[in-house]
Amino acid sequence: MNSILIRQVGAMVQQINDSNRTGDIINSPPYLSQSDYLWSGLNVIPTTLIALGIAILIVFCLSVYIYWAFVWMTTARKLKYKKTWLAWIPIANLFLIPILAKKKWTWGFMFLVPIANIVFWFIWTWKIFERRKLHGFYSLALLIPSVGILLYLIALGFLAWRK
């Protein structure tokens, strides 16, 4: 088995040497065709762009999550809630919203109900904005098409860091 493999490798090396001596590299049977060499370099570009896009998306999502956690932690501190660390725990931070709206923590399970979760989100954030002496309409910024998310994040900044 090994001797057959060694003979095949030797034959391939001899073929390469023969083609190099005659200068007829183009007509010799290559191991990869010339089009394979051409396209193998071009496949790197889309793969790199996809990887770069995924890395940028991960960094963006992490930065939004950190901002979100800081906002709710600061808001909980200003509303004199003792367990501000709940803002950093991914599922527990949803239970923080009804608590800050002066509801029991069990109301957080409403986020599991498909349409009710949206309705209660707006109701509870409206109450939280009012508790911080801001107008409740800021909680409706998410409803504005295209720029609603950005406006809502700005409104949350006012909620957390306004005196």
Sequence and secondary structure as in RCSB ss.txt:
>XXXX:A:sequence
MNSILIRQVGAMVQQINDSNRTGDIINSPPYLSQSDYLWSGLNVIPTTLIALGIAILIVFCLSVYIYWAFVWMTT
ARKLKYKKTWLAWIPIANLFLIPILAKKKWTWGFMFLVPIANIVFWFIWTWKIFERRKLHGFYSLALLIPSVGIL
LYLIALGFLAWRK
>XXXX:A:secstr
 HHHHHHHHHHHHHHHHHHHHHT TTTS  SS HHHHHHHHHTHHHHHHHHHHHHHHHHHHHHHHHHHHHHHHHH
HHHTT S GGGGGSTTHHHHHHHHHTT  GGGGGGGGSTTHHHHHHHHHHHHHHHHTTS GGGGGGGGSTTTHHH
HHHHHHHHHHH  
